[in-house]
Amino acid sequence: MATCFFCPPPIGFKTNNNAISIPRFTIRCNLKTEPDAVCGAVKAFAPATVANLGPGFDFLGCAVDGLGDTVSVRVDPQVHPGEICISEIIGNATNKLSKNPLWNCAGIAAIEVMKMLGVRSVGLSLSLEKGLPLGSGLGSSAASAAAAAVAVNEMFGKKLSVEELVLACLKSEEKVSGYHADNVGPSIMGGFVLIRNYEPLELMELKFPSDKELYFVLVTPEFEAPTKKMRAALPAEIGMPHHVWNCSQAGALVASVLQGDLVSLGKALSSDKIVEPRRAPLIPGMEAVKRAAIHAGAFGCTISGAGPTAVAVIDNEHAGHAIGKHMVEAFIQHGNLNASAQIKQLDRLGARCIHTSHDM
């Protein structure tokens, strides 16, 4: 399916004085002319992410190396100029994802980037390779959006800033799970990211020391935890003591990242008193899994994003495998769920182009 998004503008969008107004933010195009495609085809990869990191609900996240989604975009003369179509979806959950670009995370982000650039003279075809399962708590929708945004931007000469790419991806996140950037921010930027503000968007990169070793033990049970359902479980109000506690733990977590202090990072990661207590009971065995991880030597453990993946941190890969084994056993024994463990490092690069072709 191909979708035109320039004429007429969809409901909720206005075009005046060369500006595109979008609910929540306004993007003003500074390009005097439409950019030319500098590549005939682009393939981009975007990494998985761990959002929240315990007490950092909706404002802290980090990227994970070796896991993610891949998007390929090409100029397609069979697609009407100014339109985009999704030609193929392969990998995980192909039967659950729509090829309608208005209802697909990669399609929505690609459309937003084309709008920002003012591209209307060529049509694009997009294919998506899902390396991440849906509803895993590893930023599946964000990775699709980030890979698509970076691919389209690369195709037209990388005109957009990091913040603009994140805004394009936020349109996707807003439709599928809520207006939060703790997945798309780190998926685009890599490393640890703090979202300081949403209106206007302000992102802060948190530099984890390059000489420090950090391993994530990611244990994913055979259980789906849709983000919307997990957000519905959150309290509408919180007491001042819990607010003060979580703020102090989030501050300690940020300081620990910057200092490379994994022991303190793990302690803060494990200390959420607002979100995790509401979500953990919805994931069978999660509380036992956390206890098993820490007992096995992990510096800390919490729910990755909305779950059901549990994430523990350690500074040694061999120890990570042992911790993962104990966590898998806890899911089986206490949650009656099969689970798989992966040991991954921090992705410091973020979404990136992995192949280009200049054949038009």
C-alpha positions as a printed Julia matrix, in Angstrom:
360×3 Matrix{Float64}:
  0.0     0.0    0.0
  1.28    3.46  -0.91
  0.26    6.56   0.99
  0.52   10.15  -0.2
  1.08   12.67   2.59
  1.56   16.0    0.83
 -1.69   16.91  -0.86
 -4.11   17.38   0.73
 -2.62   17.57   4.26
 -4.14   15.05   6.68
 -6.44   16.15   9.48
 -4.48   17.79  12.26
 -1.79   19.18   9.97
 -1.58   22.7    8.59
  0.88   24.06   6.06
  1.54   27.79   6.32
  4.66   29.79   5.54
  6.61   26.68   4.6
  5.94   25.1    8.02
  4.4    21.78   8.95
  2.51   21.98  12.24
  2.12   18.73  14.09
  0.36   18.09  17.39
  2.85   18.6   20.26
  5.56   20.27  18.18
  6.21   22.33  15.06
  8.83   21.61  12.45
  9.85   24.44  10.16
 11.6    23.44   6.97
 14.72   25.51   6.3
 15.4    23.88   2.96
 14.81   26.26   0.06
 14.52   23.4   -2.39
 13.66   19.75  -2.12
 16.81   17.69  -1.52
 17.89   15.24  -4.21
 18.33   11.58  -3.46
 22.07   10.95  -3.17
 21.6     7.17  -3.03
 19.36    4.79  -4.9
 19.08    2.47  -1.92
 20.02    2.55   1.76
 20.03   -0.09   4.48
 20.1     1.02   8.12
 20.25   -0.79  11.45
 18.91    0.43  14.8
 19.71   -1.26  18.13
 17.44   -2.61  20.83
 17.08   -0.55  23.98
 16.51   -0.89  27.7
 14.16    1.88  28.82
 13.42    3.22  32.31
 16.48    1.57  33.9
 14.52    1.17  37.11
 13.74    4.62  38.57
 14.1     6.51  35.25
 10.56    5.94  33.98
 10.09    7.66  30.59
 13.3     9.7   30.85
 16.25    7.25  30.93
 17.29    4.55  28.52
 20.28    2.9   26.84
 21.07    1.03  23.65
 22.04   -2.66  23.53
 24.62   -4.02  21.1
 23.92   -6.89  18.71
 20.11   -6.81  18.75
 17.84   -4.67  16.62
 15.88   -4.08  13.42
 17.03   -3.39   9.88
 15.24   -1.24   7.3
 16.04   -0.99   3.59
 14.73    1.95   1.54
 15.05    2.42  -2.21
 13.89    4.84  -4.85
 11.08    3.0   -6.63
  9.79    4.35  -9.98
  6.68    2.19  -9.55
  5.7     4.16  -6.44
  4.04    7.49  -7.16
  6.24   10.52  -6.4
  5.75   11.74  -2.85
  4.47    8.37  -1.68
  5.91    5.47   0.27
  5.02    1.79   0.29
  6.1    -1.13   2.46
  7.07   -3.93   0.11
  8.24   -6.59   2.53
  8.36   -7.53   6.21
 10.51  -10.47   7.3
 11.74  -11.84  10.62
  9.78  -11.81  13.88
  5.98  -11.43  14.04
  5.5   -10.84  10.31
  1.83  -11.84  10.56
  1.17   -9.19  13.25
  2.6    -6.18  11.44
  0.71   -4.07   8.93
  2.11   -3.13   5.53
  0.04    0.03   5.64
  2.71    2.7    6.3
  0.26    4.68   8.42
  0.01    1.75  10.86
  3.58    0.48  10.81
  6.29    1.99  13.03
  8.87    2.07  10.27
  6.37    3.53   7.82
  5.24    6.3   10.18
  8.81    7.39  10.91
  9.78    7.28   7.23
  6.77    9.42   6.34
  7.68   11.97   9.01
 11.24   12.27   7.71
  9.97   12.78   4.16
  7.65   15.5    5.43
 10.44   17.26   7.28
 12.63   17.19   4.17
  9.83   18.15   1.81
 10.46   15.17  -0.48
  7.78   14.92  -3.16
  9.48   14.15  -6.46
 10.34   10.49  -5.83
  8.52    7.5   -4.41
 10.14    5.15  -1.93
  9.79    1.45  -1.26
 10.63    0.17   2.24
 11.38   -3.31   3.55
 11.62   -4.19   7.23
 13.61   -6.98   8.84
 12.37   -7.53  12.39
 15.21   -8.77  14.51
 13.3    -8.02  17.72
 10.15   -9.73  18.98
  7.07   -7.64  19.66
  6.17   -6.77  23.24
  9.52   -7.9   24.63
 10.5    -4.74  26.52
 13.52   -4.22  24.25
 12.2    -1.3   22.21
 10.95   -3.23  19.2
  8.78   -0.42  17.79
 11.49    2.16  18.46
 14.14    0.16  16.6
 11.92   -0.11  13.51
 11.21    3.61  13.57
 14.83    4.59  14.18
 16.18    2.42  11.36
 13.6     3.82   8.92
 14.24    7.44   9.91
 18.0     7.09   9.55
 17.68    5.28   6.21
 15.46    7.96   4.63
 17.58   10.78   6.04
 20.74    9.12   4.68
 19.16    8.75   1.25
 18.63   12.53   1.0
 21.99   13.66   2.28
 21.61   13.51   6.08
 19.94   16.93   6.33
 18.16   16.32   9.65
 19.61   16.62  13.14
 19.52   13.94  15.82
 16.68   15.78  17.58
 14.64   15.92  14.38
 15.14   12.21  13.79
 13.97   11.48  17.34
 10.9    13.68  16.77
 10.09   11.71  13.63
 10.32    8.48  15.61
  8.19    9.94  18.42
  5.27   10.17  15.98
  5.53    6.43  15.65
  5.83    5.8   19.38
  2.89    8.1   20.08
  0.64    6.01  17.88
  1.62    2.58  19.21
  2.63    3.01  22.86
  2.73    6.63  24.05
  4.71    9.84  23.7
  7.98    8.81  25.3
 11.55    8.9   23.96
 13.4     6.62  26.37
 13.53    3.97  23.63
 13.83    6.03  20.44
 16.37    8.43  21.96
 19.03    5.81  22.73
 18.16    3.78  19.62
 19.01    6.83  17.49
 21.92    8.13  19.59
 23.42    5.01  21.18
 24.76    4.78  24.73
 22.83    6.14  27.71
 20.37    8.98  27.08
 18.47   11.26  29.46
 15.34   12.95  28.15
 15.45   16.3   29.94
 12.3    17.75  28.39
  9.64   16.81  25.86
  8.23   20.2   24.85
 10.59   21.26  23.44
 12.52   18.04  23.13
 15.87   18.11  24.96
 18.15   15.1   24.94
 21.27   14.62  27.06
 23.89   12.04  26.18
 25.38   10.33  29.25
 28.92    9.16  28.5
 29.72    5.81  30.06
 33.54    5.55  30.35
 35.04    3.75  27.36
 37.52    1.82  29.52
 34.8     0.23  31.65
 33.16   -3.13  30.94
 29.36   -3.31  31.12
 27.31   -6.4   30.3
 23.54   -6.68  30.2
 22.0   -10.03  31.06
 18.75  -10.04  29.11
 16.33  -12.83  29.96
 13.13  -12.94  27.93
 10.31  -15.32  28.88
  7.74  -16.67  26.45
  5.19  -14.11  27.55
  4.0   -10.95  25.84
  3.59   -7.74  27.83
  1.96   -5.1   25.6
  3.18   -1.62  26.49
 -0.32   -0.14  26.65
 -1.44   -2.82  29.11
  1.64   -2.36  31.3
  1.22    1.43  31.32
 -2.41    1.0   32.38
 -1.2    -0.69  35.56
  0.68    2.38  36.76
 -0.63    4.49  39.66
 -2.38    7.77  38.81
 -0.84    9.43  41.87
  2.23    8.79  44.03
  3.14    9.87  47.53
  5.88   12.37  48.29
  8.16    9.8   50.01
  8.2     7.59  46.89
  8.72   10.63  44.67
 11.74   11.73  46.7
 13.14    8.19  46.81
 12.86    7.61  43.07
 14.36   11.02  42.26
 17.35   10.29  44.46
 17.82    6.85  42.88
 17.57    8.28  39.36
 20.19   10.88  40.28
 22.43    8.15  41.68
 21.97    6.13  38.5
 23.02    9.06  36.29
 26.08    9.72  38.47
 26.98    6.03  38.35
 26.79    5.95  34.55
 29.07    8.98  34.23
 31.54    7.57  36.75
 31.4     4.03  35.37
 30.51    2.73  38.83
 28.64   -0.48  38.03
 28.02   -1.48  41.64
 26.2     1.79  42.35
 24.5     1.65  38.94
 23.1    -1.79  39.74
 21.95   -0.69  43.18
 20.04    2.27  41.72
 18.69    0.13  38.87
 17.09   -2.19  41.41
 15.53    0.52  43.58
 12.37    1.69  41.79
  9.43    2.0   44.2
  6.84    3.36  41.77
  6.68    1.47  38.46
  8.32   -1.91  39.02
  6.14   -2.84  42.04
  3.04   -2.45  39.84
  4.41   -4.25  36.78
  6.38   -7.13  38.3
  3.28   -8.99  39.59
  1.9    -8.96  36.02
  4.91  -10.93  34.75
  4.86  -14.47  36.2
  8.0   -15.17  38.2
  9.57  -11.72  37.77
 10.1   -11.05  41.48
 11.82  -14.42  41.88
 13.93  -13.77  38.79
 15.2   -10.51  40.27
 16.11  -12.23  43.53
 17.88  -15.01  41.61
 19.92  -12.53  39.57
 21.17  -10.62  42.61
 21.81  -13.8   44.58
 23.89  -15.08  41.63
 26.08  -11.97  41.75
 24.4    -9.38  39.53
 24.96   -5.79  40.62
 21.28   -5.09  39.99
 18.19   -6.25  38.14
 14.92   -4.73  36.97
 12.3    -4.95  34.22
 13.47   -3.81  30.8
 10.99   -1.22  29.54
  7.46   -2.48  29.99
  8.69   -6.08  30.14
  8.59   -9.02  30.18
 12.38   -9.07  29.63
 14.38   -8.89  32.85
 17.7    -7.06  32.67
 20.62   -7.51  35.06
 24.0    -5.76  34.95
 27.46   -7.16  35.56
 31.07   -6.36  34.57
 32.09   -9.83  33.41
 30.74  -11.83  30.47
 31.43  -15.24  32.03
 29.6   -14.23  35.21
 26.78  -12.91  33.02
 26.19  -16.36  31.53
 25.97  -17.9   35.0
 23.55  -15.19  36.15
 21.43  -15.7   33.04
 21.16  -19.41  33.75
 19.83  -18.75  37.26
 17.33  -16.21  35.91
 16.03  -18.64  33.28
 15.6   -21.32  35.96
 13.67  -18.86  38.14
 11.25  -18.09  35.3
 10.65  -21.81  34.84
 10.27  -22.65  38.52
  8.33  -19.62  39.74
  6.58  -18.37  36.6
  6.09  -21.62  34.69
  7.58  -19.81  31.67
 10.31  -20.92  29.32
 12.88  -18.19  28.81
 16.08  -17.46  26.93
 19.13  -15.48  28.07
 21.46  -13.24  26.09
 24.58  -11.42  27.27
 25.06   -8.11  25.46
 27.2    -5.0   25.78
 26.31   -1.33  25.5
 25.75   -0.09  21.95
 27.65    3.2   21.73
 26.82    3.99  18.08
 23.04    4.04  17.79
 21.15    3.77  14.52
 23.45    3.76  11.52
 23.64    3.21   7.8
 25.16   -0.2    6.99
 24.93   -0.17   3.18
 24.3     2.28   0.38
 23.88    1.92  -3.36
 24.12    4.79  -5.81
 22.25    2.94  -8.57
 19.03    4.81  -9.24
